[in-house]
Amino acid sequence: MKKKHLIIFLLFCFAVIVNAQTTSMASGSGIVLSTNGYIATNNHVVDGGLEFFVDVFTNGIKKSYKASVIKTDATNDLAIIKINDPSFKNFSILPYTLRMQGVNVGEKVFAMGYPRPGLQGEEVKVTDGIISSKTGFQNDNKTYQISAPIQPGNSGGPLFDNSGNLIGLTNSRIPSGQNVGYAIKISNLNNLLDMVQDFTAMPLKTKISALPFTEKIKILSNFTVLIRVIVPNCDLKTPSELFYKINSNSSLKEIEKLFNKEGDNYRTDGTGISFYKWIFCENPDTYVDCWFLGNKIHLSMKSFKNETCNSNLTDEVYKLIKPGLSYSSVCKLLQGEGDKYRTDGGLINYYKWFDCNNQNLYFDVWFLNDKLHLVRKGDVSQEKPLFGK
């Protein structure tokens, strides 16, 4: 999607691991559409989510409810979710309605939402500005450009006119621009609502138009919600399905296309070495490390379990590893698989086992054209290949 190079969608992901390495928590904002718990937000807030929660703040008192996705519109970046928690009690009558026409350039507007709640707190944030343009990025007529500052976490939050009419949902910004944000026009949301069978019509009029601005905010805060989403922090494909499709000529872009996601760039050492990590949902103990030194690719498939140590790396076992042994035979001797490495596109497969008794000692075992090679490293007296030279 070309827009991603210039526009930052505002969903903010927390650095919170919910279930080992397999899931993490993300958040966005939303606006209540009905007394029985329908809520509007952005599609990119809920896309790919496993579980959904809505935090409602009524007069400053927080209650959290489970929710489910009802309808999505990826083209317009819209989603409708509904609270489906048995403890939920209906919202009071909505004090606002949808304004779908007659919004003018220069008109005053304000945005509400929960940007970076882990850092900025869970009190609703309000910013104001104007309609800068009736078209968005690259003349997109589905969105407004607004000057009200918005940040990661504002995604799906409401944009109101000065009277308190709902006119849009904020969804993106240009970081390099000063107060250049975008909001999806509410007419697109109305089209999506037409597809929800049991959705009841919203109020015909806004009831807070005559109130002072601060009073409007107090009331609207009860209907502006924080949406939390548990998202997979892993790849849905199997490790072997991906691992063996990568070769020495693979570029990072090709690998990301293969994995259908970007890798976590968890270390760059300033000399052109970039590391990427993919964790797998099917087996969260297994992950792929991919790193580039210059344009040369290196690859490993590891186990979090194996990163501890192997108590079977004794001298007695070491002496039993002989030329001609298969990988499975080595695994049987060591009573466990080793972490797997490939550095030349698949001709050489490396395995490592770390010694529990001495963390500086480890076995390097590799196969070149099915021929076993062995090195025990960390011990100066053994720091050379014993066979397979």
VOTIMI-803493 format. One record per residue (C-alpha): x, y, z negated. Coordinates in Angstrom, 3 decimals. Example, Ala and Ser with C-alpha at 12.3 -4.5 7.8 and 13.67 -1.06 7.14 Angstrom:
REM residues 2
<node><u>12.300</u><v>-4.500</v><w>-7.800</w></node>
<node><u>13.670</u><v>-1.060</v><w>-7.140</w></node>
//
This chain:
REM residues 389
<node><u>0.000</u><v>0.000</v><w>0.000</w></node>
<node><u>1.753</u><v>3.135</v><w>1.198</w></node>
<node><u>0.340</u><v>5.424</v><w>-1.474</w></node>
<node><u>2.271</u><v>3.665</v><w>-4.204</w></node>
<node><u>5.467</u><v>5.321</v><w>-3.099</w></node>
<node><u>4.070</u><v>8.750</v><w>-3.859</w></node>
<node><u>1.252</u><v>8.238</v><w>-6.301</w></node>
<node><u>1.464</u><v>6.764</v><w>-9.756</w></node>
<node><u>-1.687</u><v>4.955</v><w>-10.857</w></node>
<node><u>-2.243</u><v>5.792</v><w>-14.472</w></node>
<node><u>-2.685</u><v>2.427</v><w>-16.144</w></node>
<node><u>-0.218</u><v>2.201</v><w>-19.022</w></node>
<node><u>1.233</u><v>-1.149</v><w>-20.111</w></node>
<node><u>2.300</u><v>-1.541</v><w>-23.730</w></node>
<node><u>5.506</u><v>-3.372</v><w>-24.605</w></node>
<node><u>3.442</u><v>-5.743</v><w>-26.743</w></node>
<node><u>3.785</u><v>-9.494</v><w>-26.303</w></node>
<node><u>0.489</u><v>-11.105</v><w>-27.236</w></node>
<node><u>1.233</u><v>-14.789</v><w>-26.682</w></node>
<node><u>4.926</u><v>-15.740</v><w>-26.548</w></node>
<node><u>6.199</u><v>-14.519</v><w>-23.175</w></node>
<node><u>2.983</u><v>-15.184</v><w>-21.265</w></node>
<node><u>0.767</u><v>-12.129</v><w>-21.857</w></node>
<node><u>0.978</u><v>-8.470</v><w>-22.717</w></node>
<node><u>-1.479</u><v>-5.685</v><w>-23.502</w></node>
<node><u>-2.385</u><v>-2.849</v><w>-21.132</w></node>
<node><u>-4.843</u><v>-0.023</v><w>-21.570</w></node>
<node><u>-6.944</u><v>2.528</v><w>-19.748</w></node>
<node><u>-9.976</u><v>4.720</v><w>-20.378</w></node>
<node><u>-13.657</u><v>4.521</v><w>-19.501</w></node>
<node><u>-17.016</u><v>6.269</v><w>-19.756</w></node>
<node><u>-20.317</u><v>4.821</v><w>-20.957</w></node>
<node><u>-23.035</u><v>4.568</v><w>-18.281</w></node>
<node><u>-25.928</u><v>3.053</v><w>-20.216</w></node>
<node><u>-27.173</u><v>2.509</v><w>-23.746</w></node>
<node><u>-26.792</u><v>-1.278</v><w>-23.374</w></node>
<node><u>-23.034</u><v>-1.148</v><w>-22.793</w></node>
<node><u>-22.243</u><v>-0.638</v><w>-19.115</w></node>
<node><u>-18.969</u><v>1.267</v><w>-18.719</w></node>
<node><u>-17.138</u><v>2.688</v><w>-15.701</w></node>
<node><u>-13.381</u><v>2.575</v><w>-15.270</w></node>
<node><u>-10.768</u><v>2.057</v><w>-12.540</w></node>
<node><u>-10.325</u><v>-1.255</v><w>-10.748</w></node>
<node><u>-6.582</u><v>-1.142</v><w>-11.372</w></node>
<node><u>-7.242</u><v>-1.042</v><w>-15.126</w></node>
<node><u>-9.015</u><v>-4.424</v><w>-15.120</w></node>
<node><u>-7.484</u><v>-6.061</v><w>-12.036</w></node>
<node><u>-5.729</u><v>-9.307</v><w>-12.976</w></node>
<node><u>-6.862</u><v>-9.114</v><w>-16.606</w></node>
<node><u>-7.504</u><v>-12.210</v><w>-18.697</w></node>
<node><u>-9.496</u><v>-10.657</v><w>-21.545</w></node>
<node><u>-11.107</u><v>-7.249</v><w>-22.009</w></node>
<node><u>-11.846</u><v>-5.159</v><w>-25.091</w></node>
<node><u>-13.585</u><v>-1.808</v><w>-25.537</w></node>
<node><u>-12.744</u><v>0.483</v><w>-28.448</w></node>
<node><u>-15.634</u><v>2.843</v><w>-29.240</w></node>
<node><u>-15.064</u><v>5.848</v><w>-31.482</w></node>
<node><u>-18.352</u><v>7.076</v><w>-32.956</w></node>
<node><u>-17.837</u><v>10.229</v><w>-35.001</w></node>
<node><u>-14.231</u><v>9.139</v><w>-35.440</w></node>
<node><u>-15.051</u><v>5.599</v><w>-36.612</w></node>
<node><u>-13.530</u><v>2.894</v><w>-34.413</w></node>
<node><u>-15.240</u><v>-0.355</v><w>-33.466</w></node>
<node><u>-13.853</u><v>-2.900</v><w>-30.997</w></node>
<node><u>-15.942</u><v>-5.141</v><w>-28.774</w></node>
<node><u>-15.327</u><v>-7.862</v><w>-26.210</w></node>
<node><u>-16.296</u><v>-7.008</v><w>-22.649</w></node>
<node><u>-16.485</u><v>-8.586</v><w>-19.203</w></node>
<node><u>-16.075</u><v>-7.306</v><w>-15.660</w></node>
<node><u>-19.385</u><v>-6.963</v><w>-13.781</w></node>
<node><u>-18.518</u><v>-5.313</v><w>-10.454</w></node>
<node><u>-15.359</u><v>-4.033</v><w>-8.795</w></node>
<node><u>-14.579</u><v>-1.899</v><w>-5.774</w></node>
<node><u>-10.883</u><v>-2.172</v><w>-4.957</w></node>
<node><u>-11.157</u><v>0.213</v><w>-1.991</w></node>
<node><u>-12.358</u><v>3.056</v><w>-4.192</w></node>
<node><u>-10.494</u><v>1.859</v><w>-7.304</w></node>
<node><u>-13.682</u><v>1.479</v><w>-9.344</w></node>
<node><u>-14.938</u><v>-1.119</v><w>-11.793</w></node>
<node><u>-17.984</u><v>-1.602</v><w>-13.968</w></node>
<node><u>-17.589</u><v>-3.594</v><w>-17.156</w></node>
<node><u>-20.100</u><v>-4.430</v><w>-19.875</w></node>
<node><u>-19.788</u><v>-4.983</v><w>-23.603</w></node>
<node><u>-20.911</u><v>-8.537</v><w>-24.351</w></node>
<node><u>-20.093</u><v>-8.744</v><w>-28.026</w></node>
<node><u>-22.770</u><v>-10.046</v><w>-30.440</w></node>
<node><u>-21.839</u><v>-7.354</v><w>-32.953</w></node>
<node><u>-22.529</u><v>-4.542</v><w>-30.482</w></node>
<node><u>-25.449</u><v>-2.192</v><w>-31.096</w></node>
<node><u>-26.721</u><v>0.012</v><w>-28.287</w></node>
<node><u>-25.317</u><v>3.462</v><w>-27.693</w></node>
<node><u>-27.573</u><v>6.433</v><w>-28.317</w></node>
<node><u>-29.210</u><v>8.102</v><w>-25.313</w></node>
<node><u>-26.599</u><v>9.501</v><w>-22.971</w></node>
<node><u>-26.352</u><v>13.324</v><w>-23.093</w></node>
<node><u>-24.991</u><v>13.641</v><w>-19.538</w></node>
<node><u>-25.856</u><v>12.658</v><w>-15.987</w></node>
<node><u>-24.076</u><v>12.219</v><w>-12.661</w></node>
<node><u>-23.442</u><v>15.241</v><w>-10.476</w></node>
<node><u>-22.785</u><v>14.033</v><w>-6.954</w></node>
<node><u>-23.014</u><v>17.224</v><w>-4.858</w></node>
<node><u>-22.166</u><v>20.890</v><w>-4.906</w></node>
<node><u>-18.772</u><v>20.671</v><w>-6.641</w></node>
<node><u>-16.675</u><v>23.609</v><w>-5.435</w></node>
<node><u>-12.975</u><v>24.408</v><w>-5.208</w></node>
<node><u>-11.964</u><v>26.543</v><w>-8.179</w></node>
<node><u>-14.694</u><v>25.158</v><w>-10.414</w></node>
<node><u>-13.638</u><v>24.545</v><w>-14.024</w></node>
<node><u>-13.420</u><v>20.913</v><w>-15.100</w></node>
<node><u>-12.082</u><v>18.890</v><w>-18.023</w></node>
<node><u>-10.793</u><v>15.332</v><w>-18.360</w></node>
<node><u>-11.030</u><v>13.013</v><w>-21.357</w></node>
<node><u>-9.216</u><v>9.778</v><w>-22.106</w></node>
<node><u>-6.641</u><v>7.867</v><w>-24.093</w></node>
<node><u>-3.176</u><v>8.380</v><w>-22.582</w></node>
<node><u>-0.425</u><v>6.246</v><w>-24.133</w></node>
<node><u>-2.413</u><v>5.385</v><w>-27.270</w></node>
<node><u>0.522</u><v>3.485</v><w>-28.693</w></node>
<node><u>2.588</u><v>6.680</v><w>-28.642</w></node>
<node><u>0.082</u><v>9.534</v><w>-28.686</w></node>
<node><u>-2.475</u><v>7.983</v><w>-31.001</w></node>
<node><u>-6.036</u><v>6.792</v><w>-30.564</w></node>
<node><u>-7.760</u><v>10.164</v><w>-30.829</w></node>
<node><u>-9.342</u><v>11.121</v><w>-27.506</w></node>
<node><u>-7.310</u><v>13.661</v><w>-25.513</w></node>
<node><u>-8.909</u><v>16.547</v><w>-23.591</w></node>
<node><u>-7.285</u><v>18.581</v><w>-20.812</w></node>
<node><u>-8.864</u><v>21.225</v><w>-18.645</w></node>
<node><u>-8.240</u><v>22.754</v><w>-15.236</w></node>
<node><u>-9.984</u><v>23.351</v><w>-11.940</w></node>
<node><u>-10.937</u><v>21.524</v><w>-8.773</w></node>
<node><u>-7.847</u><v>22.252</v><w>-6.673</w></node>
<node><u>-9.215</u><v>20.615</v><w>-3.546</w></node>
<node><u>-12.300</u><v>18.682</v><w>-2.492</w></node>
<node><u>-10.044</u><v>16.123</v><w>-0.835</w></node>
<node><u>-7.303</u><v>14.052</v><w>-2.429</w></node>
<node><u>-4.003</u><v>12.577</v><w>-1.347</w></node>
<node><u>-3.501</u><v>12.793</v><w>2.421</w></node>
<node><u>-6.994</u><v>14.307</v><w>2.863</w></node>
<node><u>-8.758</u><v>11.413</v><w>1.168</w></node>
<node><u>-12.400</u><v>12.533</v><w>1.034</w></node>
<node><u>-13.263</u><v>10.005</v><w>-1.695</w></node>
<node><u>-11.302</u><v>11.944</v><w>-4.328</w></node>
<node><u>-10.792</u><v>15.433</v><w>-5.751</w></node>
<node><u>-7.432</u><v>16.983</v><w>-6.468</w></node>
<node><u>-7.496</u><v>18.482</v><w>-9.950</w></node>
<node><u>-5.150</u><v>20.625</v><w>-12.042</w></node>
<node><u>-6.235</u><v>19.174</v><w>-15.403</w></node>
<node><u>-3.111</u><v>17.322</v><w>-16.642</w></node>
<node><u>-3.507</u><v>13.534</v><w>-16.771</w></node>
<node><u>-1.088</u><v>10.847</v><w>-17.907</w></node>
<node><u>-0.681</u><v>7.069</v><w>-17.951</w></node>
<node><u>-3.658</u><v>5.702</v><w>-19.882</w></node>
<node><u>-6.098</u><v>8.302</v><w>-18.510</w></node>
<node><u>-7.052</u><v>5.850</v><w>-15.765</w></node>
<node><u>-10.813</u><v>5.433</v><w>-15.568</w></node>
<node><u>-11.477</u><v>8.329</v><w>-17.932</w></node>
<node><u>-14.283</u><v>10.812</v><w>-17.170</w></node>
<node><u>-13.962</u><v>14.131</v><w>-15.384</w></node>
<node><u>-16.711</u><v>16.562</v><w>-16.383</w></node>
<node><u>-17.740</u><v>19.925</v><w>-15.005</w></node>
<node><u>-18.030</u><v>22.868</v><w>-17.372</w></node>
<node><u>-21.667</u><v>21.986</v><w>-18.134</w></node>
<node><u>-20.879</u><v>18.421</v><w>-19.144</w></node>
<node><u>-22.022</u><v>16.681</v><w>-15.954</w></node>
<node><u>-19.987</u><v>13.623</v><w>-14.985</w></node>
<node><u>-18.381</u><v>14.378</v><w>-11.602</w></node>
<node><u>-15.510</u><v>11.862</v><w>-11.339</w></node>
<node><u>-13.127</u><v>9.308</v><w>-12.827</w></node>
<node><u>-9.425</u><v>10.153</v><w>-13.041</w></node>
<node><u>-7.160</u><v>7.559</v><w>-11.455</w></node>
<node><u>-3.776</u><v>8.824</v><w>-10.247</w></node>
<node><u>-1.243</u><v>11.631</v><w>-10.086</w></node>
<node><u>1.917</u><v>12.728</v><w>-8.300</w></node>
<node><u>4.667</u><v>12.808</v><w>-10.948</w></node>
<node><u>6.840</u><v>15.248</v><w>-9.000</w></node>
<node><u>3.973</u><v>17.725</v><w>-8.655</w></node>
<node><u>2.999</u><v>20.107</v><w>-11.431</w></node>
<node><u>-0.504</u><v>19.191</v><w>-12.608</w></node>
<node><u>-1.356</u><v>17.347</v><w>-9.394</w></node>
<node><u>-3.894</u><v>14.696</v><w>-10.279</w></node>
<node><u>-6.752</u><v>12.922</v><w>-8.541</w></node>
<node><u>-10.235</u><v>11.849</v><w>-9.552</w></node>
<node><u>-12.633</u><v>9.557</v><w>-7.705</w></node>
<node><u>-15.864</u><v>11.305</v><w>-6.775</w></node>
<node><u>-18.831</u><v>10.082</v><w>-8.761</w></node>
<node><u>-20.884</u><v>9.402</v><w>-5.604</w></node>
<node><u>-18.664</u><v>6.349</v><w>-4.999</w></node>
<node><u>-19.496</u><v>5.073</v><w>-8.458</w></node>
<node><u>-23.203</u><v>5.582</v><w>-7.824</w></node>
<node><u>-22.940</u><v>3.326</v><w>-4.760</w></node>
<node><u>-21.356</u><v>0.601</v><w>-6.895</w></node>
<node><u>-24.048</u><v>0.960</v><w>-9.558</w></node>
<node><u>-26.688</u><v>0.223</v><w>-6.918</w></node>
<node><u>-25.241</u><v>-3.316</v><w>-6.761</w></node>
<node><u>-25.763</u><v>-3.964</v><w>-10.490</w></node>
<node><u>-29.181</u><v>-5.582</v><w>-10.722</w></node>
<node><u>-30.163</u><v>-4.803</v><w>-14.305</w></node>
<node><u>-28.612</u><v>-1.339</v><w>-14.508</w></node>
<node><u>-31.126</u><v>1.253</v><w>-15.662</w></node>
<node><u>-31.106</u><v>4.765</v><w>-14.228</w></node>
<node><u>-29.058</u><v>7.416</v><w>-15.999</w></node>
<node><u>-30.723</u><v>10.518</v><w>-17.490</w></node>
<node><u>-31.970</u><v>13.080</v><w>-14.975</w></node>
<node><u>-30.506</u><v>16.047</v><w>-16.835</w></node>
<node><u>-27.498</u><v>16.883</v><w>-18.953</w></node>
<node><u>-28.560</u><v>17.875</v><w>-22.462</w></node>
<node><u>-25.364</u><v>19.585</v><w>-23.635</w></node>
<node><u>-24.995</u><v>22.325</v><w>-21.012</w></node>
<node><u>-25.735</u><v>25.200</v><w>-23.419</w></node>
<node><u>-23.479</u><v>23.971</v><w>-26.226</w></node>
<node><u>-20.078</u><v>25.521</v><w>-26.968</w></node>
<node><u>-17.160</u><v>23.667</v><w>-25.407</w></node>
<node><u>-15.960</u><v>22.262</v><w>-28.744</w></node>
<node><u>-19.423</u><v>20.852</v><w>-29.471</w></node>
<node><u>-19.553</u><v>19.238</v><w>-26.027</w></node>
<node><u>-16.260</u><v>17.476</v><w>-26.783</w></node>
<node><u>-17.515</u><v>16.152</v><w>-30.136</w></node>
<node><u>-20.535</u><v>14.572</v><w>-28.457</w></node>
<node><u>-18.756</u><v>13.263</v><w>-25.353</w></node>
<node><u>-16.024</u><v>11.669</v><w>-27.499</w></node>
<node><u>-18.633</u><v>9.136</v><w>-28.654</w></node>
<node><u>-19.044</u><v>7.941</v><w>-25.060</w></node>
<node><u>-15.424</u><v>8.073</v><w>-23.837</w></node>
<node><u>-13.869</u><v>4.686</v><w>-24.610</w></node>
<node><u>-10.463</u><v>3.062</v><w>-24.805</w></node>
<node><u>-10.213</u><v>-0.117</v><w>-22.713</w></node>
<node><u>-7.620</u><v>-2.715</v><w>-23.637</w></node>
<node><u>-6.754</u><v>-5.540</v><w>-21.263</w></node>
<node><u>-4.732</u><v>-8.687</v><w>-21.859</w></node>
<node><u>-2.775</u><v>-9.287</v><w>-18.667</w></node>
<node><u>-0.551</u><v>-12.211</v><w>-17.627</w></node>
<node><u>3.126</u><v>-11.509</v><w>-18.075</w></node>
<node><u>4.027</u><v>-14.448</v><w>-15.885</w></node>
<node><u>3.807</u><v>-15.804</v><w>-12.355</w></node>
<node><u>0.975</u><v>-18.134</v><w>-11.410</w></node>
<node><u>3.092</u><v>-20.170</v><w>-8.998</w></node>
<node><u>5.207</u><v>-23.071</v><w>-10.209</w></node>
<node><u>8.954</u><v>-22.582</v><w>-10.748</w></node>
<node><u>9.957</u><v>-25.228</v><w>-8.201</w></node>
<node><u>7.553</u><v>-23.832</v><w>-5.600</w></node>
<node><u>9.456</u><v>-20.545</v><w>-5.646</w></node>
<node><u>12.939</u><v>-21.513</v><w>-6.716</w></node>
<node><u>13.750</u><v>-23.598</v><w>-3.671</w></node>
<node><u>12.401</u><v>-21.074</v><w>-1.154</w></node>
<node><u>15.056</u><v>-18.505</v><w>-2.088</w></node>
<node><u>18.326</u><v>-18.726</v><w>-0.217</w></node>
<node><u>21.606</u><v>-16.846</v><w>0.057</w></node>
<node><u>20.170</u><v>-14.481</v><w>2.679</w></node>
<node><u>17.085</u><v>-13.529</v><w>0.658</w></node>
<node><u>16.696</u><v>-9.830</v><w>-0.062</w></node>
<node><u>15.017</u><v>-8.452</v><w>-3.172</w></node>
<node><u>12.046</u><v>-7.307</v><w>-1.073</w></node>
<node><u>11.655</u><v>-10.823</v><w>0.346</w></node>
<node><u>11.809</u><v>-12.322</v><w>-3.125</w></node>
<node><u>9.225</u><v>-9.884</v><w>-4.480</w></node>
<node><u>6.956</u><v>-10.770</v><w>-1.563</w></node>
<node><u>7.427</u><v>-14.459</v><w>-2.314</w></node>
<node><u>6.581</u><v>-13.936</v><w>-5.997</w></node>
<node><u>3.847</u><v>-11.427</v><w>-5.083</w></node>
<node><u>5.109</u><v>-9.108</v><w>-7.809</w></node>
<node><u>8.132</u><v>-7.080</v><w>-8.816</w></node>
<node><u>10.643</u><v>-8.636</v><w>-11.137</w></node>
<node><u>11.414</u><v>-7.063</v><w>-14.485</w></node>
<node><u>14.701</u><v>-5.245</v><w>-13.984</w></node>
<node><u>15.949</u><v>-5.934</v><w>-17.467</w></node>
<node><u>19.583</u><v>-4.866</v><w>-17.084</w></node>
<node><u>21.713</u><v>-2.828</v><w>-14.748</w></node>
<node><u>25.327</u><v>-2.439</v><w>-15.807</w></node>
<node><u>26.210</u><v>0.571</v><w>-13.635</w></node>
<node><u>28.350</u><v>-1.353</v><w>-11.167</w></node>
<node><u>25.670</u><v>-2.488</v><w>-8.793</w></node>
<node><u>24.523</u><v>-5.573</v><w>-10.709</w></node>
<node><u>20.731</u><v>-5.681</v><w>-11.009</w></node>
<node><u>18.919</u><v>-8.471</v><w>-12.839</w></node>
<node><u>15.298</u><v>-9.526</v><w>-12.339</w></node>
<node><u>13.255</u><v>-12.004</v><w>-14.327</w></node>
<node><u>10.076</u><v>-13.935</v><w>-13.508</w></node>
<node><u>8.257</u><v>-15.972</v><w>-16.171</w></node>
<node><u>5.789</u><v>-18.698</v><w>-15.205</w></node>
<node><u>2.274</u><v>-19.117</v><w>-16.594</w></node>
<node><u>2.245</u><v>-22.871</v><w>-15.987</w></node>
<node><u>5.377</u><v>-23.389</v><w>-18.057</w></node>
<node><u>6.180</u><v>-20.288</v><w>-20.123</w></node>
<node><u>9.365</u><v>-21.909</v><w>-21.392</w></node>
<node><u>10.783</u><v>-21.745</v><w>-17.858</w></node>
<node><u>11.838</u><v>-18.592</v><w>-16.060</w></node>
<node><u>13.850</u><v>-17.536</v><w>-13.032</w></node>
<node><u>16.718</u><v>-15.062</v><w>-13.276</w></node>
<node><u>17.748</u><v>-13.419</v><w>-10.029</w></node>
<node><u>20.585</u><v>-10.948</v><w>-9.791</w></node>
<node><u>22.446</u><v>-9.099</v><w>-7.092</w></node>
<node><u>26.120</u><v>-8.170</v><w>-7.076</w></node>
<node><u>26.409</u><v>-5.909</v><w>-4.075</w></node>
<node><u>24.261</u><v>-7.710</v><w>-1.510</w></node>
<node><u>25.075</u><v>-11.199</v><w>-2.778</w></node>
<node><u>22.254</u><v>-13.001</v><w>-4.493</w></node>
<node><u>22.666</u><v>-15.210</v><w>-7.562</w></node>
<node><u>19.887</u><v>-17.292</v><w>-8.975</w></node>
<node><u>19.159</u><v>-19.331</v><w>-12.070</w></node>
<node><u>16.198</u><v>-21.216</v><w>-13.452</w></node>
<node><u>16.351</u><v>-21.379</v><w>-17.229</w></node>
<node><u>14.465</u><v>-22.601</v><w>-20.241</w></node>
<node><u>13.885</u><v>-20.497</v><w>-23.338</w></node>
<node><u>14.253</u><v>-23.705</v><w>-25.318</w></node>
<node><u>17.662</u><v>-24.422</v><w>-23.814</w></node>
<node><u>18.865</u><v>-20.923</v><w>-24.660</w></node>
<node><u>19.203</u><v>-22.036</v><w>-28.246</w></node>
<node><u>21.619</u><v>-24.941</v><w>-28.101</w></node>
<node><u>22.015</u><v>-28.660</v><w>-27.523</w></node>
<node><u>23.170</u><v>-30.746</v><w>-30.455</w></node>
<node><u>24.277</u><v>-33.605</v><w>-28.202</w></node>
<node><u>27.351</u><v>-31.952</v><w>-26.680</w></node>
<node><u>29.756</u><v>-34.161</v><w>-28.548</w></node>
<node><u>33.143</u><v>-35.330</v><w>-27.399</w></node>
<node><u>31.745</u><v>-38.861</v><w>-27.267</w></node>
<node><u>29.000</u><v>-37.831</v><w>-24.835</w></node>
<node><u>31.458</u><v>-35.695</v><w>-22.881</w></node>
<node><u>33.625</u><v>-38.715</v><w>-22.202</w></node>
<node><u>30.632</u><v>-40.657</v><w>-20.874</w></node>
<node><u>29.993</u><v>-38.183</v><w>-18.034</w></node>
<node><u>31.815</u><v>-39.705</v><w>-15.087</w></node>
<node><u>32.082</u><v>-38.922</v><w>-11.356</w></node>
<node><u>29.144</u><v>-40.349</v><w>-9.464</w></node>
<node><u>26.548</u><v>-39.815</v><w>-12.178</w></node>
<node><u>23.251</u><v>-38.303</v><w>-11.046</w></node>
<node><u>21.688</u><v>-35.245</v><w>-12.644</w></node>
<node><u>18.992</u><v>-37.396</v><w>-14.268</w></node>
<node><u>21.719</u><v>-39.603</v><w>-15.785</w></node>
<node><u>23.467</u><v>-36.553</v><w>-17.216</w></node>
<node><u>20.146</u><v>-35.315</v><w>-18.652</w></node>
<node><u>19.584</u><v>-38.704</v><w>-20.243</w></node>
<node><u>23.009</u><v>-38.649</v><w>-21.863</w></node>
<node><u>22.485</u><v>-35.128</v><w>-23.175</w></node>
<node><u>18.842</u><v>-35.820</v><w>-24.071</w></node>
<node><u>17.570</u><v>-32.712</v><w>-22.320</w></node>
<node><u>17.700</u><v>-30.739</v><w>-19.101</w></node>
<node><u>20.189</u><v>-27.944</v><w>-18.584</w></node>
<node><u>19.574</u><v>-24.407</v><w>-17.375</w></node>
<node><u>19.764</u><v>-24.390</v><w>-13.604</w></node>
<node><u>21.823</u><v>-21.992</v><w>-11.467</w></node>
<node><u>22.187</u><v>-21.502</v><w>-7.723</w></node>
<node><u>24.672</u><v>-18.996</v><w>-6.368</w></node>
<node><u>25.225</u><v>-19.815</v><w>-2.727</w></node>
<node><u>21.767</u><v>-20.377</v><w>-1.283</w></node>
<node><u>21.185</u><v>-23.926</v><w>-2.390</w></node>
<node><u>24.344</u><v>-25.904</v><w>-1.582</w></node>
<node><u>25.532</u><v>-25.817</v><w>-5.176</w></node>
<node><u>23.296</u><v>-26.462</v><w>-8.172</w></node>
<node><u>24.713</u><v>-25.557</v><w>-11.591</w></node>
<node><u>23.554</u><v>-26.670</v><w>-15.031</w></node>
<node><u>24.556</u><v>-25.419</v><w>-18.473</w></node>
<node><u>24.255</u><v>-26.956</v><w>-21.923</w></node>
<node><u>25.290</u><v>-24.909</v><w>-24.974</w></node>
<node><u>26.845</u><v>-26.526</v><w>-28.028</w></node>
<node><u>24.957</u><v>-26.092</v><w>-31.328</w></node>
<node><u>28.084</u><v>-26.762</v><w>-33.358</w></node>
<node><u>30.114</u><v>-24.122</v><w>-31.567</w></node>
<node><u>28.279</u><v>-21.427</v><w>-29.631</w></node>
<node><u>31.448</u><v>-20.679</v><w>-27.661</w></node>
<node><u>31.454</u><v>-24.169</v><w>-26.192</w></node>
<node><u>29.270</u><v>-25.272</v><w>-23.311</w></node>
<node><u>29.142</u><v>-27.772</v><w>-20.476</w></node>
<node><u>29.127</u><v>-26.609</v><w>-16.874</w></node>
<node><u>27.863</u><v>-29.353</v><w>-14.590</w></node>
<node><u>27.321</u><v>-28.785</v><w>-10.890</w></node>
<node><u>26.640</u><v>-30.753</v><w>-7.785</w></node>
<node><u>28.154</u><v>-29.953</v><w>-4.408</w></node>
<node><u>26.530</u><v>-32.132</v><w>-1.735</w></node>
<node><u>25.401</u><v>-34.523</v><w>-4.483</w></node>
<node><u>28.942</u><v>-34.834</v><w>-5.874</w></node>
<node><u>29.174</u><v>-34.225</v><w>-9.611</w></node>
<node><u>31.592</u><v>-31.624</v><w>-11.001</w></node>
<node><u>32.188</u><v>-31.003</v><w>-14.695</w></node>
<node><u>33.862</u><v>-28.311</v><w>-16.791</w></node>
<node><u>33.749</u><v>-27.816</v><w>-20.524</w></node>
<node><u>34.225</u><v>-24.125</v><w>-21.221</w></node>
<node><u>35.045</u><v>-22.094</v><w>-24.288</w></node>
<node><u>37.649</u><v>-24.590</v><w>-25.455</w></node>
<node><u>41.069</u><v>-23.421</v><w>-24.200</w></node>
<node><u>42.399</u><v>-26.973</v><w>-24.108</w></node>
<node><u>39.558</u><v>-28.009</v><w>-21.809</w></node>
<node><u>39.242</u><v>-24.836</v><w>-19.684</w></node>
<node><u>39.721</u><v>-26.570</v><w>-16.359</w></node>
<node><u>37.804</u><v>-28.979</v><w>-14.142</w></node>
<node><u>38.319</u><v>-32.536</v><w>-15.274</w></node>
<node><u>37.099</u><v>-33.932</v><w>-12.007</w></node>
<node><u>35.343</u><v>-32.802</v><w>-8.842</w></node>
<node><u>38.200</u><v>-30.468</v><w>-7.936</w></node>
//
